[in-house]
Amino acid sequence: MSSIFSKIIAGEIPCYKIYEDDKTFAFLDIHPETMGHTLVIPKKEVDKIYELEDEDYDALMKTVKKLSRHMEKILGSRILWKVVGTDVPHAHVHLMPLDENWRYGKTLEPTEDEFIEIQKKLAI
C-alpha cells in the first residue's frame, strides 16, 4: 500500500513542491509549525529513515542540507531539523525555519495565497 507521500510524489495528491531530484522530493507541510515548514522525503518508500539503503539515505541528507542552506539564505532564519517518524509511514525530515513566533506543537493555518507565496520564495 502506498503512503500519502508516495501518492504526492506520483502526482495523485497535489502539493506545494519545493524541490525534486531523482531520489528525493520536498514540499510544504500542510499543517506547518512555521511558515516554510518543508518535508523532505526519499522517493523510495520505507517506514523509517534507518531502513534506507546507504545511497538513498545519503541522497536524502544531501537534499536536507541543500534545502536548509537555501531556506536559511532566503528566509534569514535558522532551520530546525526534526525527525519524528510516527505520523506517516514514509521516512521524512521536517525542515522548519525558526522565528520568534515558533512554539513547539503550535500549528499555523496559512491561506492558499500564503502557501503559494512561500512556495515561490523557496522553490529551487
Backbone atoms as SQL, in Angstrom:
CREATE TABLE atoms (id INTEGER PRIMARY KEY, chain TEXT, resi INTEGER, resn TEXT, atom TEXT, x REAL, y REAL, z REAL);
INSERT INTO atoms VALUES
  (1, 'A', 1, 'MET', 'N', 0.841, -1.192, 0.000),
  (2, 'A', 1, 'MET', 'CA', 0.000, 0.000, 0.000),
  (3, 'A', 1, 'MET', 'C', 0.879, 1.245, 0.000),
  (4, 'A', 2, 'SER', 'N', 0.551, 2.189, -0.826),
  (5, 'A', 2, 'SER', 'CA', 1.329, 3.413, -0.930),
  (6, 'A', 2, 'SER', 'C', 0.973, 4.393, 0.177),
  (7, 'A', 3, 'SER', 'N', 1.999, 5.060, 0.690),
  (8, 'A', 3, 'SER', 'CA', 1.771, 6.100, 1.682),
  (9, 'A', 3, 'SER', 'C', 1.238, 7.352, 0.989),
  (10, 'A', 4, 'ILE', 'N', 0.715, 8.260, 1.777),
  (11, 'A', 4, 'ILE', 'CA', 0.254, 9.529, 1.221),
  (12, 'A', 4, 'ILE', 'C', 1.411, 10.254, 0.532),
  (13, 'A', 5, 'PHE', 'N', 2.635, 10.095, 1.053),
  (14, 'A', 5, 'PHE', 'CA', 3.791, 10.754, 0.437),
  (15, 'A', 5, 'PHE', 'C', 4.107, 10.151, -0.932),
  (16, 'A', 6, 'SER', 'N', 3.970, 8.843, -1.071),
  (17, 'A', 6, 'SER', 'CA', 4.179, 8.216, -2.384),
  (18, 'A', 6, 'SER', 'C', 3.136, 8.708, -3.383),
  (19, 'A', 7, 'LYS', 'N', 1.923, 8.925, -2.901),
  (20, 'A', 7, 'LYS', 'CA', 0.866, 9.458, -3.773),
  (21, 'A', 7, 'LYS', 'C', 1.156, 10.900, -4.176),
  (22, 'A', 8, 'ILE', 'N', 1.772, 11.669, -3.291),
  (23, 'A', 8, 'ILE', 'CA', 2.178, 13.037, -3.627),
  (24, 'A', 8, 'ILE', 'C', 3.269, 13.002, -4.690),
  (25, 'A', 9, 'ILE', 'N', 4.273, 12.158, -4.513),
  (26, 'A', 9, 'ILE', 'CA', 5.349, 12.019, -5.498),
  (27, 'A', 9, 'ILE', 'C', 4.784, 11.643, -6.862),
  (28, 'A', 10, 'ALA', 'N', 3.810, 10.729, -6.885),
  (29, 'A', 10, 'ALA', 'CA', 3.206, 10.249, -8.130),
  (30, 'A', 10, 'ALA', 'C', 2.261, 11.273, -8.762),
  (31, 'A', 11, 'GLY', 'N', 1.982, 12.372, -8.056),
  (32, 'A', 11, 'GLY', 'CA', 1.083, 13.389, -8.584),
  (33, 'A', 11, 'GLY', 'C', -0.387, 13.077, -8.374),
  (34, 'A', 12, 'GLU', 'N', -0.685, 12.054, -7.572),
  (35, 'A', 12, 'GLU', 'CA', -2.071, 11.683, -7.297),
  (36, 'A', 12, 'GLU', 'C', -2.722, 12.628, -6.290),
  (37, 'A', 13, 'ILE', 'N', -1.896, 13.259, -5.465),
  (38, 'A', 13, 'ILE', 'CA', -2.354, 14.224, -4.471),
  (39, 'A', 13, 'ILE', 'C', -1.544, 15.498, -4.696),
  (40, 'A', 14, 'PRO', 'N', -2.201, 16.661, -4.773),
  (41, 'A', 14, 'PRO', 'CA', -1.450, 17.903, -5.015),
  (42, 'A', 14, 'PRO', 'C', -0.613, 18.305, -3.812),
  (43, 'A', 15, 'CYS', 'N', 0.418, 19.083, -4.084),
  (44, 'A', 15, 'CYS', 'CA', 1.271, 19.600, -3.022),
  (45, 'A', 15, 'CYS', 'C', 1.882, 20.922, -3.474),
  (46, 'A', 16, 'TYR', 'N', 2.556, 21.569, -2.557),
  (47, 'A', 16, 'TYR', 'CA', 3.327, 22.775, -2.853),
  (48, 'A', 16, 'TYR', 'C', 4.790, 22.347, -2.926),
  (49, 'A', 17, 'LYS', 'N', 5.196, 21.901, -4.117),
  (50, 'A', 17, 'LYS', 'CA', 6.532, 21.332, -4.293),
  (51, 'A', 17, 'LYS', 'C', 7.594, 22.418, -4.201),
  (52, 'A', 18, 'ILE', 'N', 8.672, 22.084, -3.496),
  (53, 'A', 18, 'ILE', 'CA', 9.816, 22.968, -3.335),
  (54, 'A', 18, 'ILE', 'C', 11.003, 22.470, -4.160),
  (55, 'A', 19, 'TYR', 'N', 11.174, 21.142, -4.214),
  (56, 'A', 19, 'TYR', 'CA', 12.366, 20.574, -4.847),
  (57, 'A', 19, 'TYR', 'C', 12.108, 19.117, -5.217),
  (58, 'A', 20, 'GLU', 'N', 12.788, 18.697, -6.296),
  (59, 'A', 20, 'GLU', 'CA', 12.740, 17.284, -6.678),
  (60, 'A', 20, 'GLU', 'C', 14.005, 16.943, -7.447),
  (61, 'A', 21, 'ASP', 'N', 14.555, 15.768, -7.159),
  (62, 'A', 21, 'ASP', 'CA', 15.624, 15.206, -7.976),
  (63, 'A', 21, 'ASP', 'C', 15.302, 13.724, -8.174),
  (64, 'A', 22, 'ASP', 'N', 16.249, 12.950, -8.652),
  (65, 'A', 22, 'ASP', 'CA', 15.943, 11.549, -8.963),
  (66, 'A', 22, 'ASP', 'C', 15.685, 10.683, -7.732),
  (67, 'A', 23, 'LYS', 'N', 16.142, 11.093, -6.551),
  (68, 'A', 23, 'LYS', 'CA', 15.975, 10.264, -5.354),
  (69, 'A', 23, 'LYS', 'C', 15.160, 10.911, -4.238),
  (70, 'A', 24, 'THR', 'N', 14.943, 12.232, -4.315),
  (71, 'A', 24, 'THR', 'CA', 14.264, 12.914, -3.217),
  (72, 'A', 24, 'THR', 'C', 13.200, 13.877, -3.727),
  (73, 'A', 25, 'PHE', 'N', 12.341, 14.281, -2.807),
  (74, 'A', 25, 'PHE', 'CA', 11.222, 15.162, -3.118),
  (75, 'A', 25, 'PHE', 'C', 10.987, 16.016, -1.882),
  (76, 'A', 26, 'ALA', 'N', 10.693, 17.305, -2.053),
  (77, 'A', 26, 'ALA', 'CA', 10.426, 18.189, -0.915),
  (78, 'A', 26, 'ALA', 'C', 9.210, 19.063, -1.207),
  (79, 'A', 27, 'PHE', 'N', 8.379, 19.234, -0.203),
  (80, 'A', 27, 'PHE', 'CA', 7.155, 20.013, -0.354),
  (81, 'A', 27, 'PHE', 'C', 6.763, 20.633, 0.985),
  (82, 'A', 28, 'LEU', 'N', 5.935, 21.665, 0.917),
  (83, 'A', 28, 'LEU', 'CA', 5.486, 22.332, 2.133),
  (84, 'A', 28, 'LEU', 'C', 4.542, 21.442, 2.931),
  (85, 'A', 29, 'ASP', 'N', 4.717, 21.456, 4.237),
  (86, 'A', 29, 'ASP', 'CA', 3.817, 20.748, 5.144),
  (87, 'A', 29, 'ASP', 'C', 2.480, 21.496, 5.164),
  (88, 'A', 30, 'ILE', 'N', 1.364, 20.791, 5.015),
  (89, 'A', 30, 'ILE', 'CA', 0.067, 21.473, 5.003),
  (90, 'A', 30, 'ILE', 'C', -0.425, 21.828, 6.406),
  (91, 'A', 31, 'HIS', 'N', 0.275, 21.353, 7.423),
  (92, 'A', 31, 'HIS', 'CA', -0.009, 21.737, 8.807),
  (93, 'A', 31, 'HIS', 'C', 1.289, 22.281, 9.418),
  (94, 'A', 32, 'PRO', 'N', 1.762, 23.424, 8.893),
  (95, 'A', 32, 'PRO', 'CA', 3.080, 23.913, 9.291),
  (96, 'A', 32, 'PRO', 'C', 3.140, 24.445, 10.715),
  (97, 'A', 33, 'GLU', 'N', 4.310, 24.243, 11.314),
  (98, 'A', 33, 'GLU', 'CA', 4.577, 24.849, 12.617),
  (99, 'A', 33, 'GLU', 'C', 5.138, 26.250, 12.437),
  (100, 'A', 34, 'THR', 'N', 5.767, 26.497, 11.282),
  (101, 'A', 34, 'THR', 'CA', 6.261, 27.822, 10.919),
  (102, 'A', 34, 'THR', 'C', 6.061, 27.989, 9.411),
  (103, 'A', 35, 'MET', 'N', 6.049, 29.230, 8.951),
  (104, 'A', 35, 'MET', 'CA', 5.917, 29.465, 7.512),
  (105, 'A', 35, 'MET', 'C', 7.182, 28.945, 6.825),
  (106, 'A', 36, 'GLY', 'N', 6.990, 28.104, 5.838),
  (107, 'A', 36, 'GLY', 'CA', 8.107, 27.494, 5.131),
  (108, 'A', 36, 'GLY', 'C', 8.414, 26.086, 5.596),
  (109, 'A', 37, 'HIS', 'N', 7.692, 25.594, 6.585),
  (110, 'A', 37, 'HIS', 'CA', 7.872, 24.230, 7.105),
  (111, 'A', 37, 'HIS', 'C', 7.794, 23.251, 5.928),
  (112, 'A', 38, 'THR', 'N', 8.905, 22.585, 5.678),
  (113, 'A', 38, 'THR', 'CA', 9.060, 21.730, 4.500),
  (114, 'A', 38, 'THR', 'C', 9.338, 20.291, 4.911),
  (115, 'A', 39, 'LEU', 'N', 8.786, 19.349, 4.162),
  (116, 'A', 39, 'LEU', 'CA', 9.074, 17.934, 4.361),
  (117, 'A', 39, 'LEU', 'C', 9.978, 17.466, 3.236),
  (118, 'A', 40, 'VAL', 'N', 11.042, 16.777, 3.586),
  (119, 'A', 40, 'VAL', 'CA', 11.962, 16.196, 2.604),
  (120, 'A', 40, 'VAL', 'C', 11.839, 14.689, 2.737),
  (121, 'A', 41, 'ILE', 'N', 11.569, 14.028, 1.607),
  (122, 'A', 41, 'ILE', 'CA', 11.328, 12.592, 1.635),
  (123, 'A', 41, 'ILE', 'C', 12.146, 11.881, 0.559),
  (124, 'A', 42, 'PRO', 'N', 12.514, 10.640, 0.831),
  (125, 'A', 42, 'PRO', 'CA', 13.109, 9.844, -0.241),
  (126, 'A', 42, 'PRO', 'C', 11.991, 9.371, -1.167),
  (127, 'A', 43, 'LYS', 'N', 12.301, 9.209, -2.430),
  (128, 'A', 43, 'LYS', 'CA', 11.287, 8.677, -3.346),
  (129, 'A', 43, 'LYS', 'C', 11.017, 7.202, -3.071),
  (130, 'A', 44, 'LYS', 'N', 12.014, 6.520, -2.554),
  (131, 'A', 44, 'LYS', 'CA', 11.824, 5.121, -2.172),
  (132, 'A', 44, 'LYS', 'C', 11.042, 5.093, -0.864),
  (133, 'A', 45, 'GLU', 'N', 9.939, 4.393, -0.863),
  (134, 'A', 45, 'GLU', 'CA', 9.098, 4.347, 0.325),
  (135, 'A', 45, 'GLU', 'C', 9.611, 3.311, 1.317),
  (136, 'A', 46, 'VAL', 'N', 10.051, 3.805, 2.453),
  (137, 'A', 46, 'VAL', 'CA', 10.367, 2.969, 3.611),
  (138, 'A', 46, 'VAL', 'C', 9.788, 3.674, 4.827),
  (139, 'A', 47, 'ASP', 'N', 9.476, 2.914, 5.848),
  (140, 'A', 47, 'ASP', 'CA', 8.842, 3.474, 7.031),
  (141, 'A', 47, 'ASP', 'C', 9.795, 4.339, 7.852),
  (142, 'A', 48, 'LYS', 'N', 11.017, 3.871, 8.026),
  (143, 'A', 48, 'LYS', 'CA', 11.965, 4.554, 8.919),
  (144, 'A', 48, 'LYS', 'C', 13.225, 4.964, 8.157),
  (145, 'A', 49, 'ILE', 'N', 13.777, 6.092, 8.517),
  (146, 'A', 49, 'ILE', 'CA', 14.980, 6.590, 7.840),
  (147, 'A', 49, 'ILE', 'C', 16.096, 5.560, 7.888),
  (148, 'A', 50, 'TYR', 'N', 16.257, 4.882, 8.992),
  (149, 'A', 50, 'TYR', 'CA', 17.355, 3.930, 9.126),
  (150, 'A', 50, 'TYR', 'C', 17.124, 2.641, 8.336),
  (151, 'A', 51, 'GLU', 'N', 15.970, 2.518, 7.690),
  (152, 'A', 51, 'GLU', 'CA', 15.739, 1.391, 6.784),
  (153, 'A', 51, 'GLU', 'C', 16.206, 1.683, 5.359),
  (154, 'A', 52, 'LEU', 'N', 16.549, 2.936, 5.076),
  (155, 'A', 52, 'LEU', 'CA', 17.008, 3.299, 3.736),
  (156, 'A', 52, 'LEU', 'C', 18.361, 2.659, 3.426),
  (157, 'A', 53, 'GLU', 'N', 18.542, 2.281, 2.171),
  (158, 'A', 53, 'GLU', 'CA', 19.867, 1.871, 1.715),
  (159, 'A', 53, 'GLU', 'C', 20.773, 3.085, 1.836),
  (160, 'A', 54, 'ASP', 'N', 22.072, 2.858, 2.011),
  (161, 'A', 54, 'ASP', 'CA', 23.010, 3.959, 2.223),
  (162, 'A', 54, 'ASP', 'C', 22.927, 5.020, 1.122),
  (163, 'A', 55, 'GLU', 'N', 22.806, 4.598, -0.102),
  (164, 'A', 55, 'GLU', 'CA', 22.743, 5.541, -1.226),
  (165, 'A', 55, 'GLU', 'C', 21.514, 6.457, -1.114),
  (166, 'A', 56, 'ASP', 'N', 20.377, 5.892, -0.732),
  (167, 'A', 56, 'ASP', 'CA', 19.157, 6.686, -0.581),
  (168, 'A', 56, 'ASP', 'C', 19.217, 7.581, 0.661),
  (169, 'A', 57, 'TYR', 'N', 19.805, 7.059, 1.726),
  (170, 'A', 57, 'TYR', 'CA', 19.991, 7.861, 2.938),
  (171, 'A', 57, 'TYR', 'C', 20.884, 9.063, 2.640),
  (172, 'A', 58, 'ASP', 'N', 22.002, 8.806, 1.960),
  (173, 'A', 58, 'ASP', 'CA', 22.924, 9.893, 1.614),
  (174, 'A', 58, 'ASP', 'C', 22.237, 10.943, 0.740),
  (175, 'A', 59, 'ALA', 'N', 21.442, 10.508, -0.213),
  (176, 'A', 59, 'ALA', 'CA', 20.720, 11.433, -1.092),
  (177, 'A', 59, 'ALA', 'C', 19.728, 12.275, -0.278),
  (178, 'A', 60, 'LEU', 'N', 19.015, 11.633, 0.645),
  (179, 'A', 60, 'LEU', 'CA', 18.065, 12.350, 1.490),
  (180, 'A', 60, 'LEU', 'C', 18.779, 13.435, 2.297),
  (181, 'A', 61, 'MET', 'N', 19.873, 13.066, 2.945),
  (182, 'A', 61, 'MET', 'CA', 20.563, 14.024, 3.801),
  (183, 'A', 61, 'MET', 'C', 21.253, 15.129, 2.992),
  (184, 'A', 62, 'LYS', 'N', 21.699, 14.831, 1.790),
  (185, 'A', 62, 'LYS', 'CA', 22.251, 15.886, 0.931),
  (186, 'A', 62, 'LYS', 'C', 21.168, 16.889, 0.558),
  (187, 'A', 63, 'THR', 'N', 19.971, 16.399, 0.288),
  (188, 'A', 63, 'THR', 'CA', 18.869, 17.304, -0.023),
  (189, 'A', 63, 'THR', 'C', 18.481, 18.120, 1.206),
  (190, 'A', 64, 'VAL', 'N', 18.432, 17.498, 2.363),
  (191, 'A', 64, 'VAL', 'CA', 18.131, 18.212, 3.611),
  (192, 'A', 64, 'VAL', 'C', 19.141, 19.348, 3.805),
  (193, 'A', 65, 'LYS', 'N', 20.405, 19.060, 3.616),
  (194, 'A', 65, 'LYS', 'CA', 21.457, 20.068, 3.780),
  (195, 'A', 65, 'LYS', 'C', 21.314, 21.180, 2.742),
  (196, 'A', 66, 'LYS', 'N', 21.114, 20.806, 1.494),
  (197, 'A', 66, 'LYS', 'CA', 20.967, 21.775, 0.402),
  (198, 'A', 66, 'LYS', 'C', 19.788, 22.711, 0.656),
  (199, 'A', 67, 'LEU', 'N', 18.647, 22.144, 1.000),
  (200, 'A', 67, 'LEU', 'CA', 17.461, 22.964, 1.232),
  (201, 'A', 67, 'LEU', 'C', 17.586, 23.809, 2.491),
  (202, 'A', 68, 'SER', 'N', 18.218, 23.283, 3.517),
  (203, 'A', 68, 'SER', 'CA', 18.418, 24.055, 4.747),
  (204, 'A', 68, 'SER', 'C', 19.238, 25.307, 4.465),
  (205, 'A', 69, 'ARG', 'N', 20.307, 25.148, 3.732),
  (206, 'A', 69, 'ARG', 'CA', 21.140, 26.312, 3.382),
  (207, 'A', 69, 'ARG', 'C', 20.352, 27.304, 2.537),
  (208, 'A', 70, 'HIS', 'N', 19.611, 26.784, 1.572),
  (209, 'A', 70, 'HIS', 'CA', 18.799, 27.637, 0.697),
  (210, 'A', 70, 'HIS', 'C', 17.740, 28.389, 1.509),
  (211, 'A', 71, 'MET', 'N', 17.030, 27.682, 2.368),
  (212, 'A', 71, 'MET', 'CA', 15.979, 28.290, 3.175),
  (213, 'A', 71, 'MET', 'C', 16.541, 29.342, 4.122),
  (214, 'A', 72, 'GLU', 'N', 17.676, 29.040, 4.730),
  (215, 'A', 72, 'GLU', 'CA', 18.303, 29.987, 5.642),
  (216, 'A', 72, 'GLU', 'C', 18.679, 31.276, 4.912),
  (217, 'A', 73, 'LYS', 'N', 19.207, 31.118, 3.708),
  (218, 'A', 73, 'LYS', 'CA', 19.589, 32.284, 2.902),
  (219, 'A', 73, 'LYS', 'C', 18.360, 33.108, 2.518),
  (220, 'A', 74, 'ILE', 'N', 17.307, 32.452, 2.067),
  (221, 'A', 74, 'ILE', 'CA', 16.092, 33.137, 1.609),
  (222, 'A', 74, 'ILE', 'C', 15.318, 33.759, 2.768),
  (223, 'A', 75, 'LEU', 'N', 15.181, 33.033, 3.858),
  (224, 'A', 75, 'LEU', 'CA', 14.323, 33.469, 4.959),
  (225, 'A', 75, 'LEU', 'C', 15.078, 34.172, 6.085),
  (226, 'A', 76, 'GLY', 'N', 16.400, 34.019, 6.119),
  (227, 'A', 76, 'GLY', 'CA', 17.186, 34.685, 7.144),
  (228, 'A', 76, 'GLY', 'C', 17.000, 34.134, 8.541),
  (229, 'A', 77, 'SER', 'N', 16.623, 32.861, 8.645),
  (230, 'A', 77, 'SER', 'CA', 16.454, 32.266, 9.970),
  (231, 'A', 77, 'SER', 'C', 17.076, 30.878, 10.020),
  (232, 'A', 78, 'ARG', 'N', 17.431, 30.482, 11.205),
  (233, 'A', 78, 'ARG', 'CA', 17.988, 29.146, 11.431),
  (234, 'A', 78, 'ARG', 'C', 16.939, 28.098, 11.061),
  (235, 'A', 79, 'ILE', 'N', 17.406, 26.942, 10.558),
  (236, 'A', 79, 'ILE', 'CA', 16.494, 25.879, 10.150),
  (237, 'A', 79, 'ILE', 'C', 16.618, 24.702, 11.114),
  (238, 'A', 80, 'LEU', 'N', 15.504, 24.352, 11.720),
  (239, 'A', 80, 'LEU', 'CA', 15.432, 23.217, 12.638),
  (240, 'A', 80, 'LEU', 'C', 15.147, 21.955, 11.840),
  (241, 'A', 81, 'TRP', 'N', 15.890, 20.892, 12.127),
  (242, 'A', 81, 'TRP', 'CA', 15.612, 19.576, 11.526),
  (243, 'A', 81, 'TRP', 'C', 14.878, 18.754, 12.574),
  (244, 'A', 82, 'LYS', 'N', 13.813, 18.103, 12.130),
  (245, 'A', 82, 'LYS', 'CA', 13.062, 17.267, 13.055),
  (246, 'A', 82, 'LYS', 'C', 12.726, 15.949, 12.360),
  (247, 'A', 83, 'VAL', 'N', 13.086, 14.852, 13.006),
  (248, 'A', 83, 'VAL', 'CA', 12.734, 13.523, 12.519),
  (249, 'A', 83, 'VAL', 'C', 11.873, 12.891, 13.597),
  (250, 'A', 84, 'VAL', 'N', 10.600, 12.698, 13.259),
  (251, 'A', 84, 'VAL', 'CA', 9.668, 12.157, 14.237),
  (252, 'A', 84, 'VAL', 'C', 9.340, 10.714, 13.886),
  (253, 'A', 85, 'GLY', 'N', 8.897, 10.512, 12.660),
  (254, 'A', 85, 'GLY', 'CA', 8.687, 9.154, 12.170),
  (255, 'A', 85, 'GLY', 'C', 7.467, 8.427, 12.667),
  (256, 'A', 86, 'THR', 'N', 6.472, 9.151, 13.160),
  (257, 'A', 86, 'THR', 'CA', 5.287, 8.460, 13.657),
  (258, 'A', 86, 'THR', 'C', 4.000, 8.815, 12.915),
  (259, 'A', 87, 'ASP', 'N', 3.982, 9.939, 12.235),
  (260, 'A', 87, 'ASP', 'CA', 2.730, 10.398, 11.643),
  (261, 'A', 87, 'ASP', 'C', 2.428, 9.803, 10.272),
  (262, 'A', 88, 'VAL', 'N', 3.433, 9.542, 9.449),
  (263, 'A', 88, 'VAL', 'CA', 3.255, 8.938, 8.123),
  (264, 'A', 88, 'VAL', 'C', 4.307, 7.842, 7.986),
  (265, 'A', 89, 'PRO', 'N', 3.921, 6.618, 7.583),
  (266, 'A', 89, 'PRO', 'CA', 4.895, 5.533, 7.467),
  (267, 'A', 89, 'PRO', 'C', 5.742, 5.622, 6.192),
  (268, 'A', 90, 'HIS', 'N', 6.397, 6.763, 6.036),
  (269, 'A', 90, 'HIS', 'CA', 7.303, 7.007, 4.901),
  (270, 'A', 90, 'HIS', 'C', 8.375, 7.935, 5.456),
  (271, 'A', 91, 'ALA', 'N', 9.613, 7.502, 5.430),
  (272, 'A', 91, 'ALA', 'CA', 10.711, 8.268, 6.015),
  (273, 'A', 91, 'ALA', 'C', 10.650, 9.731, 5.559),
  (274, 'A', 92, 'HIS', 'N', 10.874, 10.653, 6.495),
  (275, 'A', 92, 'HIS', 'CA', 10.866, 12.067, 6.141),
  (276, 'A', 92, 'HIS', 'C', 11.567, 12.903, 7.206),
  (277, 'A', 93, 'VAL', 'N', 12.032, 14.065, 6.761),
  (278, 'A', 93, 'VAL', 'CA', 12.675, 15.029, 7.647),
  (279, 'A', 93, 'VAL', 'C', 11.908, 16.340, 7.525),
  (280, 'A', 94, 'HIS', 'N', 11.570, 16.913, 8.669),
  (281, 'A', 94, 'HIS', 'CA', 10.922, 18.227, 8.705),
  (282, 'A', 94, 'HIS', 'C', 12.011, 19.296, 8.740),
  (283, 'A', 95, 'LEU', 'N', 11.899, 20.320, 7.909),
  (284, 'A', 95, 'LEU', 'CA', 12.767, 21.490, 7.956),
  (285, 'A', 95, 'LEU', 'C', 11.887, 22.666, 8.342),
  (286, 'A', 96, 'MET', 'N', 12.203, 23.289, 9.473),
  (287, 'A', 96, 'MET', 'CA', 11.356, 24.374, 9.965),
  (288, 'A', 96, 'MET', 'C', 12.171, 25.620, 10.234),
  (289, 'A', 97, 'PRO', 'N', 11.857, 26.700, 9.527),
  (290, 'A', 97, 'PRO', 'CA', 12.514, 27.976, 9.820),
  (291, 'A', 97, 'PRO', 'C', 12.116, 28.425, 11.230),
  (292, 'A', 98, 'LEU', 'N', 13.103, 28.722, 12.040),
  (293, 'A', 98, 'LEU', 'CA', 12.803, 29.172, 13.400),
  (294, 'A', 98, 'LEU', 'C', 12.655, 30.680, 13.405),
  (295, 'A', 99, 'ASP', 'N', 11.548, 31.147, 13.911),
  (296, 'A', 99, 'ASP', 'CA', 11.352, 32.576, 14.064),
  (297, 'A', 99, 'ASP', 'C', 10.812, 32.840, 15.467),
  (298, 'A', 100, 'GLU', 'N', 10.618, 34.096, 15.790),
  (299, 'A', 100, 'GLU', 'CA', 10.192, 34.458, 17.146),
  (300, 'A', 100, 'GLU', 'C', 8.802, 33.941, 17.491),
  (301, 'A', 101, 'ASN', 'N', 8.019, 33.538, 16.496),
  (302, 'A', 101, 'ASN', 'CA', 6.658, 33.054, 16.746),
  (303, 'A', 101, 'ASN', 'C', 6.576, 31.541, 16.936),
  (304, 'A', 102, 'TRP', 'N', 7.679, 30.815, 16.690),
  (305, 'A', 102, 'TRP', 'CA', 7.629, 29.359, 16.765),
  (306, 'A', 102, 'TRP', 'C', 7.465, 28.893, 18.205),
  (307, 'A', 103, 'ARG', 'N', 6.526, 27.980, 18.400),
  (308, 'A', 103, 'ARG', 'CA', 6.318, 27.319, 19.683),
  (309, 'A', 103, 'ARG', 'C', 6.092, 25.844, 19.394),
  (310, 'A', 104, 'TYR', 'N', 6.746, 24.977, 20.137),
  (311, 'A', 104, 'TYR', 'CA', 6.617, 23.541, 19.933),
  (312, 'A', 104, 'TYR', 'C', 5.148, 23.134, 19.966),
  (313, 'A', 105, 'GLY', 'N', 4.723, 22.385, 18.938),
  (314, 'A', 105, 'GLY', 'CA', 3.374, 21.852, 18.886),
  (315, 'A', 105, 'GLY', 'C', 2.331, 22.801, 18.325),
  (316, 'A', 106, 'LYS', 'N', 2.670, 24.071, 18.163),
  (317, 'A', 106, 'LYS', 'CA', 1.720, 25.037, 17.601),
  (318, 'A', 106, 'LYS', 'C', 1.721, 24.905, 16.084),
  (319, 'A', 107, 'THR', 'N', 0.553, 24.893, 15.476),
  (320, 'A', 107, 'THR', 'CA', 0.481, 24.855, 14.020),
  (321, 'A', 107, 'THR', 'C', -0.214, 26.105, 13.500),
  (322, 'A', 108, 'LEU', 'N', 0.134, 26.440, 12.271),
  (323, 'A', 108, 'LEU', 'CA', -0.440, 27.603, 11.599),
  (324, 'A', 108, 'LEU', 'C', -1.508, 27.138, 10.621),
  (325, 'A', 109, 'GLU', 'N', -2.302, 28.058, 10.149),
  (326, 'A', 109, 'GLU', 'CA', -3.311, 27.768, 9.135),
  (327, 'A', 109, 'GLU', 'C', -3.171, 28.783, 7.999),
  (328, 'A', 110, 'PRO', 'N', -2.112, 28.616, 7.177),
  (329, 'A', 110, 'PRO', 'CA', -1.907, 29.566, 6.076),
  (330, 'A', 110, 'PRO', 'C', -3.031, 29.497, 5.046),
  (331, 'A', 111, 'THR', 'N', -3.256, 30.621, 4.399),
  (332, 'A', 111, 'THR', 'CA', -4.213, 30.658, 3.300),
  (333, 'A', 111, 'THR', 'C', -3.545, 30.079, 2.055),
  (334, 'A', 112, 'GLU', 'N', -4.338, 29.793, 1.048),
  (335, 'A', 112, 'GLU', 'CA', -3.809, 29.324, -0.237),
  (336, 'A', 112, 'GLU', 'C', -2.780, 30.315, -0.780),
  (337, 'A', 113, 'ASP', 'N', -3.090, 31.604, -0.707),
  (338, 'A', 113, 'ASP', 'CA', -2.161, 32.632, -1.192),
  (339, 'A', 113, 'ASP', 'C', -0.847, 32.622, -0.417),
  (340, 'A', 114, 'GLU', 'N', -0.914, 32.413, 0.889),
  (341, 'A', 114, 'GLU', 'CA', 0.303, 32.367, 1.704),
  (342, 'A', 114, 'GLU', 'C', 1.148, 31.145, 1.348),
  (343, 'A', 115, 'PHE', 'N', 0.493, 29.994, 1.123),
  (344, 'A', 115, 'PHE', 'CA', 1.227, 28.803, 0.690),
  (345, 'A', 115, 'PHE', 'C', 1.932, 29.068, -0.644),
  (346, 'A', 116, 'ILE', 'N', 1.218, 29.642, -1.583),
  (347, 'A', 116, 'ILE', 'CA', 1.792, 29.903, -2.910),
  (348, 'A', 116, 'ILE', 'C', 2.950, 30.899, -2.813),
  (349, 'A', 117, 'GLU', 'N', 2.800, 31.910, -1.984),
  (350, 'A', 117, 'GLU', 'CA', 3.859, 32.912, -1.816),
  (351, 'A', 117, 'GLU', 'C', 5.143, 32.284, -1.258),
  (352, 'A', 118, 'ILE', 'N', 5.030, 31.478, -0.213),
  (353, 'A', 118, 'ILE', 'CA', 6.226, 30.864, 0.385),
  (354, 'A', 118, 'ILE', 'C', 6.799, 29.799, -0.553),
  (355, 'A', 119, 'GLN', 'N', 5.937, 29.099, -1.283),
  (356, 'A', 119, 'GLN', 'CA', 6.418, 28.116, -2.271),
  (357, 'A', 119, 'GLN', 'C', 7.279, 28.814, -3.319),
  (358, 'A', 120, 'LYS', 'N', 6.826, 29.942, -3.823),
  (359, 'A', 120, 'LYS', 'CA', 7.587, 30.693, -4.836),
  (360, 'A', 120, 'LYS', 'C', 8.927, 31.146, -4.283),
  (361, 'A', 121, 'LYS', 'N', 8.970, 31.563, -3.032),
  (362, 'A', 121, 'LYS', 'CA', 10.224, 32.008, -2.417),
  (363, 'A', 121, 'LYS', 'C', 11.222, 30.865, -2.281),
  (364, 'A', 122, 'LEU', 'N', 10.725, 29.678, -1.905),
  (365, 'A', 122, 'LEU', 'CA', 11.614, 28.574, -1.549),
  (366, 'A', 122, 'LEU', 'C', 11.920, 27.592, -2.681),
  (367, 'A', 123, 'ALA', 'N', 11.106, 27.587, -3.713),
  (368, 'A', 123, 'ALA', 'CA', 11.284, 26.588, -4.784),
  (369, 'A', 123, 'ALA', 'C', 12.653, 26.727, -5.459),
  (370, 'A', 124, 'ILE', 'N', 13.255, 25.580, -5.696),
  (371, 'A', 124, 'ILE', 'CA', 14.544, 25.528, -6.413),
  (372, 'A', 124, 'ILE', 'C', 14.280, 24.866, -7.751);
